[in-house]
Amino acid sequence: DLATQVLSETVAKALQFTFGDEARETAIFVENMDKFFDTFNVSSFRQGKLKRKIFQQPYRCSSDFRLKFLKEFLEYLTKWRTSAHERSGFDDKERKQMVLSKETDSGIKILVSSFLELVPYLFKIDGVSCFLSEKISQDPLERFFGSQRQKGRSNENPTVAEFLKNTQSLRVINSINLKEVTGNCRGTKRKSYDLESSQLNAPLQKRKRRNSK
């Protein structure tokens, strides 16, 4: 979420307004990353309208304009890497620091290539009229296993029985844990209100009776 706040449309416009042509390429990078994040984080039907961001609108056809953007984004990364390697006066180590790491670059290419095939495939299925890209995000899975690790503490190799016990415990906690959605990025930042056992067993406060005159 912090990355989506830094690499955002607002920051891109602020760079252009403050530094002008001096920060033009940085502003372009920030703007492209903002669109890239929005492309994969469409979470609701109203999100794009409320935020006035067309890249957060639901996908409704196999030829969505964002698919063209993703292809252009891959070309942008390729040109960026080529330009950095062709710069003179720098050694290989310094050139590597000018671009994304190979792992990040490969991960983005795999993600984009898979997504470019997934969207047309989904709209070939009968009954599919729209698609919310955040629904295939692995964030909920990562949060779940993160909670499992917290429950296991120093135990890094839980048994099946321990895993099931922790899962049941998490279900109980989530059923009584009141959450309020906050933040301005993806709505994943939440403020929790944990109820103690003493509060659960305590009787509800009675309403005071009015004195009859």
C-alpha positions in Angstrom: 0.0 0.0 0.0 2.9 2.4 0.7 4.2 1.8 -2.8 0.8 2.7 -4.3 0.8 6.0 -2.4 4.3 6.9 -3.5 4.0 5.7 -7.1 0.7 7.5 -7.7 -0.8 9.9 -10.2 -0.7 12.6 -7.6 3.0 12.3 -7.1 3.6 12.2 -10.9 1.7 15.5 -11.3 3.5 17.0 -8.3 6.9 16.1 -9.9 5.9 17.7 -13.2 4.6 20.8 -11.6 7.5 21.3 -9.2 10.5 20.2 -11.3 9.2 20.5 -14.9 11.3 18.8 -17.7 14.1 17.9 -15.2 11.9 15.3 -13.6 9.9 14.3 -16.8 11.2 10.7 -17.1 10.7 10.1 -13.3 7.1 11.4 -13.6 6.4 9.2 -16.6 7.7 6.2 -14.6 5.6 7.0 -11.6 2.5 7.5 -13.8 3.1 4.2 -15.6 3.5 2.3 -12.3 0.3 4.0 -11.0 -1.6 2.7 -14.0 0.0 -0.7 -13.7 -1.1 -1.0 -10.1 -4.7 0.1 -11.0 -4.9 -2.4 -13.8 -4.4 -5.3 -11.4 -6.4 -3.9 -8.4 -9.9 -3.4 -9.7 -11.9 -4.4 -6.6 -15.5 -3.0 -7.2 -17.9 -1.6 -9.8 -17.9 1.9 -8.2 -14.3 2.3 -7.4 -13.3 3.8 -10.8 -16.2 6.3 -10.7 -15.7 7.4 -7.2 -11.9 8.0 -7.6 -12.3 9.2 -11.2 -9.7 6.8 -12.4 -10.6 5.0 -15.6 -8.0 2.3 -15.0 -10.0 1.1 -12.0 -13.1 0.5 -13.9 -14.3 -3.2 -14.2 -13.2 -5.2 -17.2 -16.1 -5.7 -19.6 -14.7 -7.1 -22.8 -11.7 -9.1 -24.1 -10.3 -6.1 -26.0 -10.1 -3.8 -23.0 -7.8 -0.7 -23.5 -5.7 -1.7 -20.5 -4.5 -4.8 -22.3 -2.9 -2.5 -24.9 -1.4 -0.5 -22.1 0.2 -3.6 -20.6 1.8 -4.4 -23.9 3.2 -0.9 -24.2 4.3 -1.1 -20.5 6.5 -4.1 -21.4 8.0 -2.2 -24.3 8.7 0.7 -22.0 10.6 -1.6 -19.6 12.6 -3.1 -22.5 13.5 0.3 -23.8 14.5 1.5 -20.3 16.8 -1.5 -19.8 18.3 -1.1 -23.3 18.9 2.6 -22.8 20.7 1.9 -19.5 23.0 -0.8 -20.9 24.0 1.5 -23.8 25.1 4.4 -21.5 28.8 5.0 -21.6 31.0 5.9 -18.7 29.5 3.3 -16.3 30.5 -0.2 -15.3 28.1 -3.2 -15.2 27.3 -2.8 -11.6 26.3 0.8 -12.0 24.2 0.0 -15.0 22.3 -2.7 -13.1 21.4 -0.1 -10.4 19.8 2.1 -13.1 17.0 -0.4 -13.9 14.8 -3.0 -12.2 16.4 -6.1 -10.9 16.2 -9.2 -13.2 13.9 -10.9 -10.8 11.5 -8.0 -10.7 11.6 -7.6 -14.4 11.0 -11.3 -15.1 8.2 -11.3 -12.5 6.4 -8.4 -14.2 6.8 -10.0 -17.7 5.3 -13.3 -16.4 2.5 -11.5 -14.7 1.6 -9.4 -17.7 1.9 -12.2 -20.2 -0.4 -14.4 -18.1 -2.9 -11.6 -17.6 -3.0 -10.8 -21.3 -4.1 -14.4 -21.9 -6.4 -14.7 -18.9 -8.7 -11.8 -19.7 -9.7 -12.9 -23.3 -10.1 -16.4 -22.0 -12.5 -15.4 -19.2 -14.8 -13.5 -21.6 -15.1 -16.6 -23.8 -16.9 -18.3 -20.9 -20.7 -18.2 -21.1 -22.2 -15.8 -18.6 -19.1 -13.7 -17.9 -19.9 -10.1 -18.5 -17.4 -8.4 -16.3 -14.2 -9.1 -14.4 -12.6 -7.6 -11.2 -8.9 -8.1 -11.4 -8.2 -7.9 -7.6 -10.3 -11.1 -7.1 -7.3 -13.1 -8.3 -4.9 -11.4 -6.1 -2.8 -13.6 -3.7 -2.9 -11.0 -0.9 -5.7 -12.8 1.1 -3.7 -16.0 0.9 -0.5 -14.3 2.1 -2.4 -12.7 5.0 -3.8 -16.1 6.0 -0.5 -17.9 6.1 1.0 -14.8 7.8 -1.6 -15.3 10.6 -0.7 -19.0 10.7 2.9 -18.1 11.3 1.9 -15.7 14.1 -0.1 -18.4 15.7 2.7 -20.9 15.4 5.3 -18.5 16.9 8.7 -20.3 16.8 7.2 -23.5 15.3 8.1 -23.3 11.6 7.0 -26.9 10.8 3.5 -27.4 12.2 1.7 -30.7 11.9 -1.6 -31.1 10.1 -3.4 -31.2 13.5 -1.7 -27.9 14.6 -2.5 -26.3 11.3 -6.2 -27.2 11.6 -6.3 -26.0 15.2 -4.8 -22.7 14.3 -7.2 -22.3 11.4 -10.2 -23.0 13.7 -8.8 -20.4 16.1 -8.5 -17.8 13.4 -12.1 -18.5 12.3 -13.3 -17.8 15.9 -11.3 -14.6 16.2 -12.5 -13.3 12.8 -16.1 -14.0 13.7 -15.9 -11.7 16.7 -13.4 -9.2 15.4 -15.0 -5.9 14.3 -13.1 -4.2 11.5 -13.4 -0.7 10.0 -12.0 -0.1 6.5 -9.7 2.9 6.4 -7.0 4.2 4.1 -7.1 5.6 0.6 -5.3 3.0 -1.5 -6.9 -0.4 -1.8 -9.0 -0.5 1.3 -6.9 -3.3 2.8 -5.6 -1.2 5.7 -8.0 -1.9 8.6 -8.3 -0.9 12.2 -9.4 -3.8 14.4 -11.2 -3.8 17.7 -10.4 -7.0 19.7 -12.9 -8.0 22.3 -11.5 -9.6 25.4 -13.2 -12.7 26.9 -14.2 -10.6 30.0 -16.1 -8.2 27.7 -17.8 -11.1 25.9 -19.1 -12.6 29.1 -20.1 -9.3 30.7 -23.9 -8.5 30.6 -25.1 -5.7 28.4 -25.7 -2.3 30.2 -29.2 -1.7 31.1 -31.0 1.4 30.0 -31.8 3.7 32.9 -35.5 4.0 33.7 -37.1 7.4 33.7 -38.5 8.6 36.9 -42.3 8.6 36.7 -43.8 11.8 38.1 
